[in-house]
Amino acid sequence: MSKFIVLVVSSVGALILFSGCNGMYNNPAPKTKIIRQVVIQKVSDKQIAKVIRDERLDQIKSMPEKEFVVYGEGIAPMNTISPAQAIALAKRAAVTDAYRQLGEKLFGIRVNAKETVKDAALKDSRIVTQVNGLIKNANVTENTYKDGLYTVRMELKMSGTRWKEIFSY
């Protein structure tokens, strides 16, 4: 039993001795001051705008001009007062159709559909399409009227800058 007590006491003493020694050599090095310098540079709003414009133009210079071409068609109504009125209404319908087609190409189209089935047979089917968009600077380049059908060729040209401004989302 005495050997056991001597062993425990000597182990505890060695533990205290080595833990004390460890503490002496673990002193951290003295802390050094880190000096950070902040440079303040005054820049005018014009210089900022120029940098932003130059960066934007660098990205867009490689973008070619975009051109969209559509053909709108309109039919002359049967109950008009004169042939001139029929042509004017057909032209109006063709231009409206061309604008709709441009809107579909540029902004997409929303389609809503509803079907009714009764006694395992299709009773009613309704499909509604909708286009929302603003189209500016489209030009009618050709128009023809033949056999009551008025056809227009409409084109819209956009620079790379304008294309990116509108459709980069």
C-alpha positions as CSV (number, residue, x, y, z in Angstrom):
1,M,0.0,0.0,0.0
2,S,2.9,2.3,0.8
3,K,4.3,1.8,-2.7
4,F,1.0,2.7,-4.1
5,I,0.9,6.0,-2.1
6,V,4.5,6.8,-3.1
7,L,3.6,6.2,-6.8
8,V,0.5,8.4,-6.6
9,V,2.3,11.3,-4.8
10,S,5.3,11.1,-7.2
11,S,2.9,11.1,-10.2
12,V,1.0,14.2,-8.9
13,G,4.3,15.9,-8.2
14,A,5.6,15.2,-11.7
15,L,2.4,16.4,-13.2
16,I,2.6,19.7,-11.3
17,L,6.2,20.1,-12.2
18,F,5.7,19.6,-15.9
19,S,2.5,21.7,-16.1
20,G,4.4,24.5,-14.4
21,C,7.3,24.2,-16.9
22,N,4.9,24.3,-19.8
23,G,3.5,27.6,-18.7
24,M,6.8,29.3,-18.7
25,Y,7.6,28.6,-22.4
26,N,4.2,29.4,-23.8
27,N,4.4,33.2,-23.3
28,P,3.3,34.8,-26.6
29,A,5.5,37.2,-28.4
30,P,4.9,40.8,-27.7
31,K,2.0,42.2,-29.8
32,T,2.9,44.5,-32.7
33,K,0.7,47.3,-33.9
34,I,-0.8,47.0,-37.3
35,I,-1.1,50.4,-38.9
36,R,-3.7,50.6,-41.7
37,Q,-3.7,53.6,-44.0
38,V,-6.9,54.8,-45.6
39,V,-6.4,56.9,-48.7
40,I,-9.2,59.3,-49.4
41,Q,-9.5,60.4,-53.0
42,K,-12.0,62.9,-54.2
43,V,-13.8,62.0,-57.4
44,S,-16.4,64.1,-59.1
45,D,-19.8,62.8,-60.2
46,K,-18.8,63.4,-63.9
47,Q,-15.8,61.2,-63.5
48,I,-17.9,58.4,-61.9
49,A,-20.5,58.7,-64.7
50,K,-17.7,58.5,-67.3
51,V,-16.2,55.3,-65.8
52,I,-19.7,53.7,-65.6
53,R,-20.5,54.7,-69.2
54,D,-17.1,53.5,-70.5
55,E,-17.5,50.1,-68.7
56,R,-21.0,49.7,-70.0
57,L,-20.0,50.6,-73.6
58,D,-17.0,48.2,-73.5
59,Q,-19.5,45.4,-72.7
60,I,-22.0,46.4,-75.4
61,K,-19.6,47.3,-78.2
62,S,-19.5,43.7,-79.2
63,M,-23.3,43.4,-79.4
64,P,-24.6,43.8,-82.9
65,E,-27.8,45.7,-83.8
66,K,-30.9,43.6,-83.3
67,E,-33.5,43.5,-86.1
68,F,-37.0,42.0,-85.8
69,V,-39.2,41.5,-88.9
70,V,-42.9,40.5,-88.8
71,Y,-45.7,40.3,-91.4
72,G,-49.1,41.4,-90.3
73,E,-52.3,40.6,-92.2
74,G,-55.7,42.2,-92.1
75,I,-58.9,41.4,-94.0
76,A,-61.3,44.0,-95.4
77,P,-64.7,43.8,-93.7
78,M,-67.7,43.0,-95.9
79,N,-70.1,45.7,-94.5
80,T,-68.2,48.9,-95.4
81,I,-69.5,52.1,-97.0
82,S,-66.8,52.3,-99.7
83,P,-63.8,50.4,-101.0
84,A,-61.6,53.1,-99.6
85,Q,-63.0,52.4,-96.1
86,A,-62.4,48.6,-96.6
87,I,-58.8,49.2,-97.5
88,A,-58.2,51.6,-94.6
89,L,-59.7,49.1,-92.1
90,A,-57.8,46.2,-93.6
91,K,-54.5,48.2,-93.3
92,R,-55.4,49.1,-89.7
93,A,-56.0,45.4,-88.9
94,A,-52.7,44.4,-90.6
95,V,-50.6,47.0,-88.6
96,T,-52.3,45.9,-85.4
97,D,-51.5,42.2,-86.2
98,A,-47.9,43.2,-86.9
99,Y,-47.6,45.0,-83.5
100,R,-49.0,41.9,-81.8
101,Q,-46.5,39.7,-83.4
102,L,-43.6,42.0,-82.4
103,G,-45.0,42.0,-78.8
104,E,-45.0,38.1,-78.8
105,K,-41.4,38.0,-80.1
106,L,-40.1,40.6,-77.6
107,F,-42.1,40.1,-74.5
108,G,-43.6,36.6,-74.8
109,I,-47.2,35.5,-74.7
110,R,-49.5,34.5,-71.8
111,V,-51.8,31.5,-72.5
112,N,-54.8,30.6,-70.4
113,A,-56.9,27.6,-71.2
114,K,-60.1,26.1,-69.8
115,E,-61.9,22.9,-70.9
116,T,-65.2,21.5,-69.8
117,V,-65.8,17.8,-70.0
118,K,-69.3,16.3,-69.6
119,D,-70.3,12.6,-69.9
120,A,-66.7,11.8,-71.0
121,A,-66.9,14.1,-73.9
122,L,-65.4,17.6,-74.5
123,K,-68.2,20.1,-74.1
124,D,-66.3,23.4,-74.2
125,S,-62.7,24.5,-74.8
126,R,-61.5,28.1,-74.4
127,I,-58.0,29.3,-75.0
128,V,-57.2,33.0,-74.2
129,T,-53.9,34.5,-75.2
130,Q,-52.6,37.9,-74.0
131,V,-49.6,40.0,-74.9
132,N,-48.4,42.9,-72.8
133,G,-45.6,45.2,-73.9
134,L,-44.6,48.6,-75.1
135,I,-43.3,48.8,-78.7
136,K,-41.7,52.0,-80.0
137,N,-40.0,53.0,-83.3
138,A,-41.3,50.1,-85.4
139,N,-41.6,50.9,-89.1
140,V,-43.8,49.6,-91.8
141,T,-41.4,48.9,-94.7
142,E,-43.8,47.2,-97.2
143,N,-47.5,47.0,-97.8
144,T,-49.7,45.3,-100.3
145,Y,-53.4,44.9,-100.9
146,K,-54.7,42.0,-102.9
147,D,-58.1,40.2,-103.0
148,G,-59.3,41.9,-99.8
149,L,-56.1,40.9,-97.8
150,Y,-53.8,43.7,-96.7
151,T,-50.3,42.7,-95.8
152,V,-47.6,44.8,-94.1
153,R,-44.0,44.1,-93.4
154,M,-42.9,45.7,-90.1
155,E,-39.4,45.9,-88.7
156,L,-37.9,47.1,-85.5
157,K,-34.2,47.8,-85.2
158,M,-32.4,48.1,-81.8
159,S,-28.9,49.0,-81.0
160,G,-27.0,46.7,-78.6
161,T,-27.1,49.5,-76.0
162,R,-30.9,49.8,-76.1
163,W,-31.4,46.0,-76.2
164,K,-29.4,45.6,-73.0
165,E,-31.2,48.4,-71.3
166,I,-34.6,47.0,-71.9
167,F,-34.1,43.2,-71.7
168,S,-31.3,42.6,-69.3
169,Y,-33.2,41.2,-66.3
